[in-house]
Amino acid sequence: DGATNHGSFHESLNFAGIQNAPCVFICENNLYATATPLTWATKNTNIASKAASFGFPGVQVDGNDVVAVWQAAGEAVRRARAGGGPTLIETLTYRQVGHQEGDPVIGWCRTQEEWDAWVKRDPIPNFRSFLLESGNATEEQVKAVEAEIDAEIRDAVDFVKTSPDPDPATVLTSAWADPINPELNYDEPGAQPGETVTQSWLDAVRDGIAEE
């Protein structure tokens, strides 16, 4: 949500709409850009509605409802694959922790009451309850999945703790091309350089991008 007023957001949606691109845009709207409420950043807080400006559907769903997100995404994917173009999905959710490590959960922009209300909508315990109450899974099946995830996390933590520190000499590995300025590969058919021509700046940029 914090980036939906940036030019890249609107340019991407506009280009996708023009090209009728088979893609799905997901905006995870957790109501705050670091510590800036969405209401302070835009008059229209319904981000999904912004898709209408670019000629394709926008859908707003409860981002804490696993099934609702799955259904909205499935519909958008089917539409894209059928040639119907892009979709913007806005998932309304909440950040239960601070923006970064050490950031207080409750502060000048978030109240305890607001946090308490959103914690009750936590998708993990709520989806667990849904699976059990709907009969889609048994308690044993859910516990087996939870045990598998716990084991995976423990293995990952143990791997990190027991792994040697990286060699400082490798800090720039893969950071630069090798060589820095590789020559063009003229071995391929049609890749031979042509005559030198004088062009306008705009034409030169266009042709350079096309060549790359």
C-alpha positions as CSV (number, residue, x, y, z in Angstrom):
1,D,0.0,0.0,0.0
2,G,2.9,2.4,0.7
3,A,4.1,2.2,-2.9
4,T,0.8,2.6,-4.7
5,N,1.3,6.3,-5.2
6,H,4.7,5.7,-6.9
7,G,5.0,6.2,-10.6
8,S,6.2,2.6,-11.1
9,F,3.0,1.2,-9.7
10,H,0.8,3.2,-12.1
11,E,3.2,2.8,-15.0
12,S,3.2,-1.0,-14.5
13,L,-0.6,-1.2,-14.4
14,N,-1.0,1.1,-17.4
15,F,1.5,-0.9,-19.5
16,A,-0.1,-4.2,-18.5
17,G,-3.5,-2.9,-19.4
18,I,-2.4,-1.7,-22.8
19,Q,-0.7,-5.0,-23.6
20,N,-3.6,-7.0,-22.2
21,A,-0.9,-8.8,-20.3
22,P,-1.7,-12.2,-18.6
23,C,-0.6,-11.2,-15.1
24,V,-2.0,-10.7,-11.6
25,F,-0.9,-7.8,-9.4
26,I,-1.2,-8.3,-5.7
27,C,-1.2,-5.4,-3.3
28,E,-0.8,-6.4,0.3
29,N,-2.5,-3.6,2.1
30,N,-1.6,-3.6,5.8
31,L,-2.8,-0.1,6.2
32,Y,0.6,1.5,7.0
33,A,3.7,2.4,5.0
34,T,6.2,2.0,7.8
35,A,4.5,4.4,10.1
36,T,2.4,6.4,7.7
37,P,-1.4,5.5,7.7
38,L,-2.8,5.0,4.2
39,T,-5.4,7.7,4.9
40,W,-2.5,10.2,5.1
41,A,-1.1,9.2,1.8
42,T,-4.1,9.1,-0.5
43,K,-7.7,10.3,-0.7
44,N,-8.8,7.1,-2.3
45,T,-7.9,4.3,0.1
46,N,-9.6,1.6,-2.1
47,I,-6.5,0.5,-3.9
48,A,-8.3,-2.1,-6.0
49,S,-10.5,0.6,-7.5
50,K,-7.4,2.2,-9.1
51,A,-7.3,-0.6,-11.6
52,A,-10.3,0.9,-13.4
53,S,-8.2,3.8,-14.5
54,F,-6.2,1.3,-16.6
55,G,-9.1,-0.6,-18.0
56,F,-9.0,-3.9,-16.1
57,P,-10.7,-5.3,-12.9
58,G,-9.6,-4.6,-9.4
59,V,-10.7,-6.9,-6.5
60,Q,-10.6,-6.1,-2.8
61,V,-10.5,-9.2,-0.5
62,D,-10.0,-10.0,3.1
63,G,-6.3,-10.8,3.1
64,N,-6.6,-12.7,6.4
65,D,-9.1,-15.1,4.8
66,V,-7.1,-17.9,3.1
67,V,-10.0,-19.2,1.1
68,A,-11.1,-15.7,-0.1
69,V,-7.6,-14.9,-1.3
70,W,-7.3,-18.4,-3.0
71,Q,-10.7,-17.9,-4.8
72,A,-9.8,-14.3,-5.9
73,A,-6.4,-15.4,-7.1
74,G,-7.8,-18.4,-8.9
75,E,-10.4,-16.3,-10.8
76,A,-7.7,-13.8,-11.8
77,V,-5.3,-16.5,-13.0
78,R,-8.1,-18.2,-15.0
79,R,-9.0,-14.8,-16.6
80,A,-5.4,-14.1,-17.5
81,R,-4.8,-17.6,-19.0
82,A,-8.0,-17.2,-21.1
83,G,-6.8,-13.9,-22.6
84,G,-8.8,-11.6,-20.4
85,G,-5.8,-9.5,-19.3
86,P,-4.5,-8.4,-15.9
87,T,-6.2,-8.1,-12.5
88,L,-5.3,-6.1,-9.4
89,I,-6.0,-7.9,-6.2
90,E,-5.9,-5.9,-3.0
91,T,-5.6,-8.0,0.1
92,L,-6.6,-6.2,3.3
93,T,-4.4,-7.4,6.2
94,Y,-2.4,-6.2,9.1
95,R,1.2,-6.2,10.3
96,Q,1.1,-7.7,13.8
97,V,4.8,-6.8,14.4
98,G,6.8,-3.7,14.0
99,H,8.0,-2.5,10.6
100,Q,11.5,-3.5,11.4
101,E,13.4,-5.3,14.1
102,G,13.0,-3.4,17.4
103,D,10.1,-1.3,16.1
104,P,7.4,-1.1,18.7
105,V,4.1,-2.8,17.9
106,I,2.0,-0.1,19.5
107,G,3.0,3.5,18.9
108,W,1.8,6.9,17.9
109,C,0.2,5.6,14.8
110,R,-1.3,2.3,16.0
111,T,-3.5,1.8,19.1
112,Q,-3.8,-1.2,21.3
113,E,-7.4,-1.5,20.4
114,E,-6.7,-1.7,16.7
115,W,-4.0,-4.3,17.2
116,D,-6.2,-6.4,19.5
117,A,-9.0,-6.4,16.9
118,W,-6.7,-7.5,14.1
119,V,-5.0,-10.2,16.1
120,K,-8.4,-11.9,16.4
121,R,-8.4,-12.1,12.6
122,D,-5.0,-13.9,12.5
123,P,-5.2,-16.1,9.4
124,I,-3.2,-19.0,10.8
125,P,-5.4,-20.0,13.8
126,N,-8.5,-19.0,11.9
127,F,-7.7,-21.2,8.9
128,R,-6.8,-24.0,11.3
129,S,-10.3,-23.7,12.9
130,F,-11.9,-23.6,9.4
131,L,-10.2,-26.8,8.3
132,L,-11.3,-28.6,11.4
133,E,-14.9,-27.2,11.6
134,S,-15.5,-27.8,7.8
135,G,-14.2,-31.3,8.0
136,N,-11.5,-30.7,5.4
137,A,-8.9,-31.9,7.9
138,T,-8.7,-33.8,11.1
139,E,-6.9,-32.7,14.3
140,E,-4.2,-35.4,13.6
141,Q,-3.6,-34.2,10.1
142,V,-3.3,-30.6,11.2
143,K,-0.9,-31.5,14.0
144,A,1.2,-33.5,11.5
145,V,1.5,-30.5,9.3
146,E,2.4,-28.3,12.2
147,A,5.0,-30.8,13.4
148,E,6.5,-30.9,9.9
149,I,6.8,-27.1,9.8
150,D,8.3,-26.9,13.3
151,A,10.9,-29.5,12.3
152,E,11.8,-27.6,9.1
153,I,12.3,-24.4,11.1
154,R,14.4,-26.2,13.7
155,D,16.6,-27.7,11.0
156,A,17.0,-24.3,9.3
157,V,18.0,-22.7,12.6
158,D,20.4,-25.6,13.4
159,F,22.0,-25.3,9.9
160,V,22.6,-21.6,10.4
161,K,24.1,-22.0,13.9
162,T,26.4,-24.8,12.8
163,S,27.5,-23.4,9.5
164,P,30.9,-21.7,9.4
165,D,31.1,-17.9,9.0
166,P,31.5,-16.9,5.3
167,D,35.0,-16.0,4.1
168,P,35.3,-12.2,4.0
169,A,37.3,-12.6,0.7
170,T,34.1,-13.7,-1.0
171,V,32.1,-10.6,-0.2
172,L,32.3,-9.4,-3.9
173,T,31.7,-12.8,-5.4
174,S,29.1,-12.6,-8.2
175,A,28.8,-8.8,-7.5
176,W,30.4,-7.8,-10.8
177,A,30.6,-9.2,-14.3
178,D,33.7,-11.1,-15.2
179,P,35.2,-9.5,-17.2
180,I,33.7,-6.1,-16.2
181,N,33.1,-5.1,-19.8
182,P,32.7,-8.2,-21.9
183,E,33.0,-7.6,-25.6
184,L,29.9,-8.2,-27.8
185,N,29.7,-11.8,-29.1
186,Y,29.9,-11.4,-32.9
187,D,30.1,-15.2,-33.5
188,E,26.3,-15.4,-33.8
189,P,24.7,-15.0,-37.2
190,G,23.4,-11.5,-37.8
191,A,25.4,-10.1,-34.9
192,Q,28.1,-8.4,-37.0
193,P,28.4,-4.7,-36.5
194,G,27.1,-2.6,-39.3
195,E,28.2,0.8,-40.6
196,T,28.6,3.6,-38.2
197,V,25.6,6.0,-38.5
198,T,24.8,9.3,-37.0
199,Q,21.5,9.3,-35.0
200,S,19.5,11.5,-32.8
201,W,19.8,10.7,-29.1
202,L,16.3,9.3,-29.0
203,D,16.8,6.9,-32.0
204,A,20.2,5.7,-30.5
205,V,18.5,4.9,-27.2
206,R,15.7,3.1,-28.9
207,D,18.0,1.0,-31.1
208,G,20.3,0.3,-28.1
209,I,17.5,-1.0,-26.0
210,A,16.2,-3.1,-28.9
211,E,19.7,-4.6,-29.4
212,E,20.0,-5.5,-25.7
